[in-house]
Amino acid sequence: DPHGRFSIDPQFGIIRTKQQLDHETQSVVMLTVQSQLGNSPVYGSTQVNISVVDINDNPPIFLTKSDKVTISHTQPPGTAVYIAHAEDKDSGLNGAIKYSIASKQSNAFSIDPNLGVVNLTRTVFTDKQQEYTLHIAAEDCGSPPLTSLLMLDSLAAKIVILDINDNSPNFTSSPLSYVMEDVEVGFLVHHVIAKDPDEGRNGQVTYHILSGNENKAFVLDKITGLLTTAQLLDREIQERYSLTVMALDDGSPALSATQVLTIIVLDVNDEAPLFLKQLYETAVRENQDPGEFVIKVEAVDRDAGLNSLLQYEILPGTGYEKFKMNSDSGELITTASLDRETQEVFNIKGNSCHDLGSPSRSSTAQLALMVLDENDHNPLFVKSQYQISVREDVEEGSAILDLFASDEDDGLNGEVRYSLVDNTFGAFAIDSVTGSIVTTKALDRETKSRYTFRAVASDCSTHLPRSTTVSVVVHVDDVNDNDPIFLQNPLRAFVPAETPVNETVATVRAEDVDLGSNGAVVFSLMIAETVFQINMKTGDIILQEPLASKDFSTQLLVTASDQGISPRTATAMVIIFTEEQEEEISFSHSLYEASVPENSAAGGH
C-alpha cells in the first residue's frame, strides 16, 4: 500500500479504505498483511487481494477535440471518410462506447455507432458547400450511461470536399463593348468576367489576350479582368477590334475557355470634311437659262453618323449671287444667265462644306468657273464711217487706211476678217487679216476724184458668223500732173488797122484740169512785146501802140502756166493781122483719135 489507501485494525484485523479508490487508476490491490503474536519475534504474513469494482464514473473522452480530413467530391455513397475514436476509462459496459453525430450541416454523412466510422450517404458532387463540420458524440453503455456531451466534450470533425479540376471557366461578361474614340490612355473599356465552379486553385481564373491586339491598343489585367486602353484610339483608323480573350484556371492540368470580345470604337467629331479637290475647275456656256448644271463638288468626312453627314454652301463673295449650290448633293447650278463679255471667270473662294456634328467642323475649296463664249456679238468698227484723202500720185500697193473692228466674243467667234463690197473700180483691196486698205492701181483724180464703197468685218465662227458693214469714202487729192491746155491753138485774130490803143484785139483761153493753184492758169508772152500786152489772168491781148500800117501782121507766142509748186506750162501761137493780110491756117493732122474712159468726169481734157 505505497499510496496509503488502506488501514488495518491491529487487534481485529479489519481492513478499511483511507482514500477513495479509483478503479481506473488501480483495479486490483494486493496487500501483504503481517501478524505478530505478543512480543514474539516471530511474524506471520498473508496476501490479501482486493479487486476494485468499477462504477460508471468516467464519460467517454475524445483524445482529439477537432480533426480535419479531405475527400474527393467524386466519392460514391458508402465510402468511409472518417473514423472517430474516444476512450472511456471505465470497464465493461461502462467503458463500452457508442458513437453518434450530435449536429451536422448535411444529410450526406452517417456514423457507425460501434465503430465510429463516418460514411457518405450520397454524392456531394453537386454540393455548393465544400466544407462540413460534424460534431460527433461518444456515449458509454453504463447505467446510467455517460456521454461526452455532458462534459462539453465532443469531436468536431471537419470534412473538406476536395475539388478536382473538371470544369472549364465560363464567360459571363458580354462579348460586346463600346468605347468613345477620344478617351484617355488607361480608360476602363470592359470588365471581362469568367466563372469556374471548381474550388481553390482549380477555380482561380486569370485572363489573357490571345490575338487581335497586335497594335497593343489595350491592356487586360490578368487577375481582375479589367480591360483598359494602352494608347489613344482613332475610329477613323480602326473602328472595330476583335480580341480573342482566354480565361485560364490554375488547376493541374489547367483548363481554359476563349471568347471573342468585340470592341466598337464610337465616333467623335474630330475630323473636318475634306474636299476631293482644293480647286474645282469647269466651264459653262454663256446665255444659258437659269438652272443650268455647272459642276458637282464632293467632300468626304471620315467620321460616322451625323458627324459625317455633309452640307454644302457658297459663302458670300463676288459673283456668288449668280449661282446656287444644292446643300445635300454639292451640285452647283446657275441662278441667272451668264455673259462672258461681262465676266469671263468666276473665282469663288468660299465654297464651304460642314458636317452635322456638334460642334460642327468645316472646310473650304475654291471654284474656278470659265464662261464659254457664244457668238452673240457683232464685230464693231471704231468709226461708223471712214473718210480719207489720198494723193492721186500715190504708188500702187500703198496702204491708205487701216480699218479695225473688235469683237467681244472669244476664239473664232471673236476673230475678225475683213472684205470689201461694192465696186471700187479695181482701185482698192483690203487685207483680210489686218484690215489694211491698199491701192491696186494708179489713181487719177481727174478721172475719178471720189470712191465710195463698203467694208465688211466678219467673225470666224463656224456656226452662223456675224458681221458689220461700214462705209468708206476715199477722196483723191489733186496733184499737179496736168499741163494747161489752150482751147484754140493757134489763135488767129483779125485786127482793123484803125484799132485804138488799149483795145482788146484777141483773147486766149486755156484750161488746167487740176484743182486749185494747180489748175489756176496765168498767161504771159514768151517774147517781150511793145505793141501788145496780155492780161495774165484773163488772157486778153491788148493793143498798146497804134498799128504801123494797114498790112500789119505778127505772131505772138503765149505761155499758159498753172500756179502749182512746180508749175506746168503750155505754149500757143496767136496770129494777129489786118484785113489786107490773110494767112491760111491749117491743122497739123487731118484726123485726131483718142480713147476716153467711160465715166470720165465732165470737163476732162
Summary of the structure (lengths in Angstrom):
residues: 605
radius of gyration: 76.7
end to end distance: 207.7
largest distance: 267.1
contacts: 1816
relative contact order: 0.06
helix: 4%
strand: 43%
